[in-house]
Amino acid sequence: MAKKVAEKAIQIVTLDVTQYGLKETKVKQIENLYLPMIKALNQVEGEYNKIISQKPTKEVSAQARRLRLIIVKMRTSADKEREKAKAESIRSNNAIQGAYNTLEYVILSKESTLKEIEDHFEIVEKQRIEKLQEDRSAELKKFDVEVIPQNLGEMEPDVYKMYLQGTETNYKNVLEAEAKAEKERGEKAKIDKKHSERKAQLIPYWSFVNEKTKDQEFGELKDEEWNKIFGIVKKKDADDKAEKENLRVENVKLKRIADEKVKQDRERTEREAKAKEEKADKYVLTLIKEGFVEKDGRYVKEGIFVDRSRLLEFNNKEFKDRLKEVKGIIAEKAKTKKLEADLEEKNRLENDAKEKKEKEEKEARLAPDKVKIQNFIKAIEEVNFPVVKSKEAIAFMDDAEILLDRLVETLNKKAKKFNG
């Protein structure tokens, strides 16, 4: 706390205006301007240090406010004096600048007049150079010079003369080159035109022109060279047309022969087709005799179909083989059908026997005990023995038969005891 108070304590205020390099009278004037405020500030130093060294209380706060307001008045008074002095200084500076401006105008006017006299010959020389620059530039423009040098007026006559001669020479060389180029363009245009005209003549025969000739510049050829090339191409075209005419005549002849062959082939095909139809009709009659019936272009018997379209393709042997095969299939189907009928009859008989047996068994269940026992013994007697092949099985079945006979005999003896 003591350190902070020491830092805030007001120090004795002094002014050192001499550091700004002002004259002594001006320094005194500035010091006298702020001297009353400095003295007043130094007078309250003790009171300020006392207030900041105390603990804050309402009374101390009131003292601080009162002293602050006094100090504020000192600051505002100093600022007002500063503004007055500053305004006075501005007016003084303006007066100084105004006096200088007047003096400067008079002096500069005289300086300018004297300078013109002093630089008279230099100005004359400059004007001469400028005029020379203008004249020489105009002279060079006649030779289409794009960039005019800026030092033409300063060139010595002999140097400019050489430069002018070189420019004129270059200009003439350009004109000559352009004239030559224009002449060459004209010649080239003539050659191109002749090339186009001659190529147009060749276009109808272009397929007969070899690749080397196609790449030639026709406009540059001499008339005899061109006539030779054109004659060769026309001859090739004529030869080609003659060859094509011969080929056309030959093709007409070949076409006539081909048409005749087509006609003969068609007649032969029609004859063969008619023969096939007649043969198929013959096969159909055979099928009908065998019991086949026609249905939607097919001939059917026992579910076996034969297409008429197939009959057209058969020869006699193939038809006989196919008929034999079909008859075999039909016979096999008939055999199978008979077996199925026999099996069906057997099943019917077995079912009838089964129904009879079931009926007898039902009647037996309802009969007296004696009858039931007799039926039981009868059922044992009627047991069907399976057919076996091995010796062991046959021996087994023989023993079983003996045992069953004995069982039946024993059961019959005992059954006699039953009366009811």
C-alpha positions in Angstrom: 0.0 0.0 0.0 2.8 2.4 0.9 4.5 1.6 -2.4 1.2 2.5 -4.4 0.8 5.7 -2.4 4.4 6.7 -3.1 3.8 6.1 -6.8 0.6 8.3 -6.8 2.1 11.1 -4.8 2.3 14.5 -6.6 5.8 15.6 -7.4 6.9 19.2 -7.6 6.0 20.3 -11.2 8.7 22.2 -13.2 8.8 23.2 -16.9 11.8 22.8 -19.2 10.8 24.6 -22.5 14.4 25.1 -23.6 14.6 21.5 -24.9 12.5 22.6 -28.0 15.2 25.0 -29.3 13.1 28.3 -28.8 14.6 31.7 -28.1 14.8 32.8 -24.5 12.1 35.4 -24.9 9.7 32.8 -26.3 10.7 30.3 -23.5 9.9 33.0 -20.8 6.6 33.7 -22.6 5.5 30.1 -22.4 6.7 29.6 -18.8 4.8 32.7 -17.7 1.7 31.4 -19.5 1.5 28.2 -17.2 3.3 29.5 -14.1 0.1 30.4 -12.1 -1.3 26.9 -12.6 2.0 25.3 -11.6 2.2 27.3 -8.4 -1.5 26.4 -7.6 -0.8 22.7 -8.2 2.3 22.7 -6.0 0.3 24.3 -3.2 -2.1 21.4 -3.0 0.7 18.8 -3.0 0.6 18.2 0.7 -3.2 17.8 0.9 -3.2 15.4 -2.1 -0.5 13.2 -0.5 -2.3 13.2 2.8 -5.6 12.0 1.2 -4.1 9.2 -0.8 -2.3 7.9 2.3 -5.5 7.4 4.3 -7.9 4.6 4.3 -11.1 5.4 2.3 -13.9 6.8 4.5 -16.9 9.1 3.7 -15.0 12.1 5.0 -11.8 11.1 3.0 -14.0 10.6 -0.1 -15.5 14.0 0.3 -12.1 15.6 0.7 -10.9 13.7 -2.5 -13.9 15.0 -4.5 -13.3 18.6 -3.4 -9.6 18.4 -4.2 -10.3 16.7 -7.6 -12.6 19.6 -8.6 -10.0 22.2 -7.7 -7.4 20.3 -9.8 -9.9 20.0 -12.7 -10.3 23.8 -12.7 -6.5 24.1 -12.9 -6.4 21.8 -15.9 -9.3 23.5 -17.7 -7.7 26.9 -17.1 -4.4 25.7 -18.5 -6.2 24.3 -21.5 -7.9 27.7 -22.2 -4.6 29.5 -22.0 -3.2 26.9 -24.4 -6.0 27.5 -26.9 -5.5 31.3 -26.7 -1.7 31.0 -27.2 -2.3 28.5 -30.0 -4.7 30.8 -31.8 -2.3 33.8 -31.4 0.5 31.6 -32.7 -1.6 30.6 -35.8 -2.4 34.3 -36.6 1.3 35.1 -36.2 2.3 32.2 -38.6 -0.4 33.3 -41.1 1.0 36.9 -41.0 4.6 35.5 -41.5 3.4 33.3 -44.4 1.5 36.2 -46.0 4.5 38.5 -45.9 6.7 35.8 -47.3 4.2 35.1 -50.2 4.3 38.7 -51.2 8.0 38.9 -51.1 8.3 35.5 -53.0 6.0 36.7 -55.9 8.1 39.8 -56.5 11.4 37.9 -56.3 10.2 35.0 -58.5 9.0 37.5 -61.2 12.4 39.1 -61.3 14.2 35.7 -61.2 12.1 34.5 -64.2 12.9 37.5 -66.3 16.6 37.3 -65.5 16.5 33.5 -66.2 15.1 34.0 -69.6 17.9 36.5 -70.4 20.4 34.1 -68.9 19.1 31.0 -70.9 18.3 32.9 -74.1 20.9 31.0 -76.3 20.0 27.7 -74.7 16.3 28.3 -75.5 17.1 29.2 -79.0 19.2 26.0 -79.4 16.4 24.0 -77.9 13.9 25.5 -80.3 16.2 24.8 -83.2 16.6 21.1 -82.1 12.8 20.8 -81.7 12.2 22.3 -85.2 14.9 20.0 -86.6 13.3 16.9 -84.9 9.9 17.9 -86.4 11.3 18.4 -89.9 13.4 15.2 -89.9 10.4 13.2 -88.4 8.2 14.3 -91.3 11.0 13.4 -93.8 11.3 9.9 -92.3 7.6 9.3 -92.3 7.7 9.3 -96.1 9.6 6.0 -95.8 7.0 4.4 -93.5 9.2 4.5 -90.4 7.1 3.1 -87.6 9.3 4.2 -84.6 10.8 7.7 -85.0 14.0 8.2 -82.9 13.6 11.0 -80.3 17.2 12.3 -80.9 16.8 13.3 -84.6 17.2 17.0 -83.7 20.5 16.3 -81.8 22.1 14.3 -84.7 25.0 15.8 -86.6 24.1 16.5 -90.2 26.4 13.9 -91.6 25.1 11.3 -89.1 21.5 12.1 -89.9 22.3 12.0 -93.6 23.7 8.4 -93.3 20.6 7.4 -91.2 18.3 8.9 -93.8 20.1 7.1 -96.6 19.9 3.8 -94.8 16.2 4.3 -94.0 15.5 5.1 -97.7 17.5 2.1 -98.9 15.6 -0.2 -96.5 12.3 1.3 -97.7 13.2 0.7 -101.3 14.3 -2.8 -100.5 10.9 -3.5 -98.8 9.1 -2.0 -101.8 11.1 -4.2 -104.2 10.5 -7.3 -102.0 6.8 -6.6 -101.8 6.6 -6.0 -105.6 8.5 -9.3 -106.1 6.2 -11.1 -103.6 3.2 -9.6 -105.4 4.5 -10.8 -108.7 5.1 -14.3 -107.2 1.6 -14.3 -105.8 0.3 -13.5 -109.2 2.2 -16.3 -110.8 1.2 -18.6 -108.0 -2.4 -17.7 -108.5 -2.1 -18.5 -112.2 -0.5 -21.8 -111.4 -3.2 -22.6 -108.8 -5.9 -21.7 -111.3 -4.4 -23.9 -114.0 -4.0 -26.7 -111.4 -7.7 -26.5 -110.5 -8.8 -26.4 -114.1 -6.6 -29.4 -115.0 -7.6 -31.3 -111.9 -11.3 -30.7 -112.8 -10.6 -32.3 -116.2 -9.0 -35.3 -114.4 -11.8 -35.8 -111.8 -14.0 -38.0 -114.1 -10.9 -40.3 -114.5 -9.5 -39.9 -111.0 -9.6 -43.6 -110.2 -7.1 -44.2 -113.0 -4.6 -41.6 -111.8 -1.7 -43.1 -109.9 -0.8 -41.7 -106.4 2.4 -40.1 -107.6 0.6 -38.1 -110.3 -2.2 -37.1 -107.9 0.5 -35.4 -105.7 1.8 -33.3 -108.7 1.3 -29.6 -109.2 -0.6 -29.7 -112.5 -0.3 -25.9 -113.0 3.5 -26.2 -113.3 3.4 -28.8 -116.0 4.2 -27.9 -119.6 1.4 -28.4 -122.1 3.1 -31.5 -123.7 3.6 -33.1 -120.2 0.0 -32.4 -119.3 -1.4 -33.7 -122.6 0.6 -36.9 -122.2 -0.8 -37.5 -118.6 -4.3 -36.7 -119.7 -4.1 -38.9 -122.8 -2.8 -41.9 -120.7 -5.7 -41.5 -118.2 -8.3 -41.2 -120.9 -7.0 -44.4 -122.6 -7.2 -46.2 -119.2 -10.8 -45.1 -118.9 -11.6 -46.2 -122.4 -10.0 -49.6 -121.8 -11.9 -49.9 -118.5 -15.2 -49.1 -120.2 -14.4 -51.7 -123.0 -13.6 -54.3 -120.3 -16.7 -53.5 -118.4 -18.8 -53.9 -121.6 -17.2 -57.3 -122.3 -17.9 -58.2 -118.7 -21.5 -57.0 -119.0 -22.0 -59.1 -122.1 -20.5 -62.1 -120.3 -22.7 -61.5 -117.3 -25.8 -61.4 -119.5 -24.8 -64.7 -121.0 -24.0 -66.2 -117.6 -27.3 -64.9 -116.3 -29.2 -66.5 -119.1 -27.5 -69.8 -118.4 -28.2 -69.3 -114.7 -31.8 -68.5 -115.3 -32.2 -71.6 -117.5 -30.6 -73.7 -114.7 -32.9 -72.2 -112.1 -35.9 -73.0 -114.4 -34.6 -76.6 -114.8 -34.0 -76.9 -111.1 -37.5 -75.6 -110.3 -39.1 -78.0 -112.8 -37.1 -80.9 -111.4 -38.1 -79.8 -107.8 -41.7 -79.7 -108.9 -41.5 -83.2 -110.5 -39.8 -84.5 -107.3 -42.5 -82.9 -105.1 -45.2 -84.4 -107.3 -43.6 -87.8 -107.1 -43.3 -87.5 -103.4 -47.0 -86.6 -103.1 -48.0 -89.6 -105.3 -45.8 -91.8 -103.3 -47.2 -90.4 -100.0 -50.7 -91.1 -101.3 -49.6 -94.7 -101.9 -48.3 -94.9 -98.4 -51.5 -93.4 -97.0 -53.5 -96.2 -98.7 -51.3 -98.7 -97.1 -51.8 -97.1 -93.7 -55.6 -97.0 -94.1 -55.5 -100.8 -95.0 -53.5 -101.3 -91.8 -56.3 -99.6 -89.8 -55.0 -96.0 -89.5 -57.5 -93.2 -89.5 -56.8 -89.6 -90.9 -57.0 -86.8 -88.4 -55.7 -83.2 -88.9 -53.1 -84.2 -91.4 -52.1 -87.2 -89.3 -52.8 -90.9 -89.5 -53.6 -92.5 -86.2 -53.9 -96.0 -84.8 -53.8 -97.0 -81.1 -52.4 -93.6 -80.2 -49.6 -93.8 -82.7 -49.3 -90.8 -85.1 -47.8 -90.7 -88.5 -47.5 -87.2 -90.2 -48.1 -86.9 -93.9 -45.1 -84.5 -94.0 -43.0 -87.4 -92.9 -44.4 -89.7 -95.5 -43.2 -87.2 -98.2 -39.6 -87.8 -97.1 -39.7 -91.6 -97.0 -38.5 -93.9 -99.7 -40.1 -97.4 -100.1 -37.6 -99.1 -97.8 -37.8 -96.4 -95.1 -41.6 -96.5 -95.2 -41.7 -100.3 -94.9 -39.2 -100.2 -92.0 -41.2 -97.4 -90.3 -44.5 -99.3 -90.8 -42.9 -102.4 -89.4 -41.7 -100.5 -86.4 -45.1 -98.9 -85.9 -46.9 -102.2 -86.2 -44.5 -103.6 -83.6 -45.2 -100.7 -81.3 -48.9 -101.3 -81.8 -48.6 -105.0 -81.1 -46.6 -104.3 -78.0 -49.2 -101.9 -76.9 -51.9 -104.5 -77.5 -50.0 -107.0 -75.5 -49.5 -104.5 -72.8 -53.2 -103.7 -72.9 -54.1 -107.4 -72.6 -51.8 -107.8 -69.6 -53.4 -104.8 -68.1 -56.8 -106.3 -68.7 -55.7 -109.7 -67.2 -54.3 -107.8 -64.2 -57.5 -105.9 -63.9 -59.5 -109.2 -64.0 -57.2 -110.8 -61.4 -57.5 -107.8 -59.1 -61.3 -108.0 -59.6 -61.3 -111.7 -58.6 -59.0 -111.1 -55.7 -61.3 -108.2 -54.5 -64.3 -110.5 -54.9 -62.6 -113.2 -52.8 -61.5 -110.7 -50.3 -65.1 -109.4 -50.0 -66.4 -113.0 -49.7 -63.8 -113.8 -47.1 -64.6 -110.6 -45.1 -68.3 -111.6 -45.4 -67.6 -115.1 -44.1 -65.4 -113.7 -41.3 -68.2 -111.4 -40.4 -70.7 -114.3 -40.4 -68.2 -116.4 -38.4 -67.9 -113.7 -35.8 -71.6 -113.8 -35.4 -71.8 -117.8 -35.4 -71.7 -120.1 -32.3 -68.3 -121.0 -30.8 -68.2 -124.5 -32.4 -68.7 -123.0 -35.8 -66.0 -120.4 -35.1 -63.6 -123.1 -34.0 -64.3 -125.1 -37.2 -63.8 -122.1 -39.4 -60.5 -121.4 -37.6 -59.3 -125.0 -38.1 -60.4 -124.7 -41.8 -58.4 -121.4 -42.2 -55.3 -123.2 -40.9 -55.8 -126.0 -43.4 -56.1 -123.6 -46.3 -53.0 -121.6 -45.5 -51.0 -121.0 -48.7 -47.4 -122.1 -48.5 -44.9 -119.8 -50.3 -42.9 -121.2 -53.2 -39.2 -121.4 -52.2 -36.1 -122.6 -54.0 -33.2 -123.3 -51.6 -32.9 -126.7 -50.0 -33.0 -125.2 -46.5 -36.2 -123.2 -47.3 -37.9 -126.3 -48.9 -36.9 -128.4 -45.8 -38.3 -125.6 -43.6 -41.6 -125.5 -45.4 -41.9 -129.4 -45.3 -41.5 -129.3 -41.6 -44.0 -126.5 -41.3 -46.5 -128.5 -43.3 -46.1 -131.6 -41.1 -46.4 -129.5 -38.0 -49.6 -127.8 -39.3 -51.1 -131.2 -40.2 -50.4 -132.4 -36.7 -51.9 -129.1 -35.3 -55.0 -129.5 -37.4 -55.4 -133.1 -36.3 -55.1 -132.2 -32.6 -57.4 -129.2 -32.9 -60.1 -131.4 -34.6 -60.0 -133.9 -31.8 -60.4 -131.2 -29.2 -63.1 -129.5 -31.1 -65.4 -132.5 -30.8 -65.8 -131.6 -27.1 -67.7 -128.5 -28.1 -71.5 -129.0 -28.6 -72.7 -125.5 -28.6 
